Amino acid sequence: MFVTKGIDFLEGYIQGSRLQFLPQIGTVQPLCKRIYPTNFLIYTFTLEPGKTNRLFLRVKENNYKLSLSPFYLFEKTVGQEFISKQTLYQHLYVGGMMLMLCFGIALMLLFRSRLYFLYSACVSTSLMVMLMQNEYYYYWTSAIPEIVYNKDVFGILVVSIAICYFFFTKEFLKINKPSDQFWLKIGYVLIAILLILLITTYIADLRLFELRAVFYPFLDGLFLVTLLFAVKSFRRKYKPAWLFAFATVPVIVIGFIESLSNWHQIASSQLFNAYYMGTLWEMFLLTLGIAYRFYLDQLQLLRVKETQYRVEMQTRHEERERMARDLHDKMGALLSAIRLNVGLLKKMSSENMKDVFDQTDQMLLLASEECRNIAHNIYPAALLQLGLLEMITEMYGQIESPKFTIHSEGFEKDRLETVMEVTLYSIIQETINNIFKHAEAKEVTIQLTWYKKQINLIIEDDGRGFEPSLVKKRGMGLQSMKRRVAIMNGKMEIDSKPGRGTIILVKINYSAGRTSRFLS
């Protein structure tokens, strides 16, 4: 049994008599109908014991003219074992890549992330190269398009792999800093050149394999940029970069050797076998890298949630302290004074009681007002009845120092959902409390506009102002406000400088019925 692979045409001769023609691969029948369902070319002949024969071969190979595949001569049983082992290795590769492809597709559907889409694209294109090179399509049909038959499809797949891998590297290693922009632009230029070359060869009806030397410099350049990204990640101490390097370097080295196929005698089949094993190793490590990166992202998310929890707990603690001070300083003093007045009433005659009664009545009225204000601060129950505009007008419209001016537009007909009103009320309340504590303002302006699907809130004061960057980490109230705004699909900006007041701008994308889901 004579076995070879990766060539286009083979004829066998023994002792000058032509015994049989070996068909050019795929032109006669699909693999499933061959005696040996394999992509190896097999030439069998009988050799009687004690006799010798010379075997002459005529080989035709359109591609890799200087690097023919190895030729093997086996006794029939040994040859069958060799083919079975090689086929098993191929199936293991295909099975492993299919598992990783299913893993990538599952992640892509679950998390809708660009990273998992690019990972799936890299796995699928690498797997496609192997299936095309080993002619797995012949298991189903022999009606093969010309672009596959003449192997030009490999040029398209190799370019696709390089492009997908570049963008996967960008996402996996988080290459998005300002210092990365120059090399990203270099990568984009190389990709554009490769795409232009592909389109040009297609329009001009040229053979890609005959022009492959034109593509190699740009492909190698793109792979070098990906290696540079790995080096940048090492310097940033990004741990998944090590798995990326161990996965990528072997395949890039094999690809570089393959790009020099016109200058060496390494068999194409050996290069492809090395590429398959390298790709399987690469995708396995990248799968581990994706899992590790997912673990790091989840760990970071837990830390963010922990920080948010601490901020929330700190805010609650400060709110309770404020409530305790209000109850102690205001309500406690009023109730103590009322108690003293009641004691005096017991000792006084009826003629002198009127003034004390009037004074006690005023104290009770003041105590009632303080209870109402404290209740509003604890939870704005009146907000449910009055609405946001009437609530803030009632609370701040009568205050003389600082002087409050309240403007609104778009709230004439409809009210916001409760969760949105409570959120905006909390932001306004927190901002006004900060103005009372720190700003020493004389005038405060509150502007509320609701136009189509956007709500704008502007709170402006003419107080002392501050430097936002200095209180970014310490300002628990500001962080709590930003978190509330972010949950409601909005943004908050702070414009302030010492000596020229403060402007807080809140923009929230809002359409009626959307915010109810945040209640859970």
Protein Blocks (a to p, Z undefined) as FASTA:
>chain_A
ZZdehiabdcddeehiafbdcddehklbcfklmmblcfbdcddddddehiacdddddddd
fbhkllccddddddfklmmmmmmmmmmmmmmmmmmmmmmmmmmmmmmmmnopaklmmmmm
mmmmmmmmmmmmnommmmmbccdcfklmnommmmmmmmmmmmmmmmmmmmmnopabfklm
mmmmmmmmmmmmmmmmmmmmmmnopafklmmmmmmmmmmmmmmmmmmmmmmmmmnopakl
mmmmmmmmmmmmmmmmmmmmmmccbdfklmmmmmmmmmmmmmmmmmmmmmmmmmmmmmmm
mmmmmmmmmmmmmmmmmmmmmmmmmmmmmmmmmmmmmmmmmmmmmmpcfklmmmmmmmmm
mmmmmmmmmmmmmmmmmpcfklmmnommlmmmmmmmmpmbdcdddddehjlmbccdfklm
mmmmmmmmmmmmmmmmmnopabdcdddddehjaccdddddfbebpafklmmmmmmmlmmm
mmmmmmnopaddddddehiapaddddddddehklmmmmZZ
